[in-house]
Amino acid sequence: MGNDDLARAAGLFRAMGHPIRLGVLERLRREGEICACDFTEYFGVSQPTISGHLRTLREAGLVRTRRNGTQICYSLDPRALDVVRRMSTALHPGK
């Protein structure tokens, strides 16, 4: 991996560095697309807290958004997940 790839991977891992953000990614993996309001009850936190976590994931490029009327729905961005997968594989012992 080149320096640009390493910097990109570091930013992605940094964005994933919170249990709620990891939980959001895992739930999106299972369910595909979820509206932002559905995360607050699931994680038992306030809307501003979820909004901050979703913003971090969006700015890192881990999720993408789609407007559905007044709601914003989130889904995983497979391009970012490919970077995470490649870096994880590169760090795996014996590779």
Backbone hydrogen bonds, N-H to C=O, Kabsch-Sander energy under -0.5 kcal/mol:
donor,donor_aa,acceptor,acceptor_aa,energy
6,L,2,G,-2.5
7,A,3,N,-2.5
8,R,4,D,-2.3
9,A,5,D,-2.7
10,A,6,L,-2.5
11,G,7,A,-2.0
12,L,8,R,-2.0
13,F,9,A,-2.7
14,R,10,A,-2.3
15,A,11,G,-2.1
16,M,12,L,-1.5
17,G,14,R,-1.4
18,H,16,M,-1.2
22,L,18,H,-2.5
23,G,19,P,-2.2
24,V,20,I,-2.6
25,L,21,R,-2.2
26,E,22,L,-2.4
27,R,23,G,-2.5
28,L,24,V,-2.6
29,R,25,L,-2.1
30,R,26,E,-1.8
31,E,27,R,-2.7
32,G,28,L,-2.5
33,E,31,E,-1.6
34,I,74,Y,-2.2
36,A,72,I,-2.6
38,D,35,C,-1.8
39,F,36,A,-1.7
40,T,36,A,-0.6
41,E,37,C,-0.6
42,Y,38,D,-0.8
43,F,39,F,-2.4
44,G,40,T,-1.3
45,V,40,T,-1.5
50,I,46,S,-2.2
51,S,47,Q,-2.9
52,G,48,P,-2.0
53,H,49,T,-2.0
54,L,50,I,-3.0
55,R,51,S,-2.4
56,T,52,G,-2.1
57,L,53,H,-2.2
58,R,54,L,-2.7
59,E,55,R,-3.1
60,A,56,T,-1.6
61,G,57,L,-0.7
61,G,58,R,-0.9
62,L,57,L,-2.2
63,V,57,L,-0.9
64,R,75,S,-2.8
66,R,73,C,-2.0
68,N,71,Q,-3.1
70,T,68,N,-0.5
71,Q,68,N,-1.8
73,C,66,R,-3.3
73,C,71,Q,-0.5
74,Y,34,I,-3.4
75,S,64,R,-1.9
76,L,32,G,-0.6
77,D,62,L,-2.5
80,A,77,D,-0.7
81,L,77,D,-1.7
82,D,78,P,-1.8
83,V,79,R,-1.3
84,V,80,A,-2.0
85,R,81,L,-2.6
86,R,82,D,-2.7
87,M,83,V,-2.4
88,S,84,V,-2.6
89,T,85,R,-2.4
90,A,86,R,-2.3
91,L,87,M,-1.6
92,H,88,S,-0.6
92,H,89,T,-0.8
95,K,92,H,-1.6
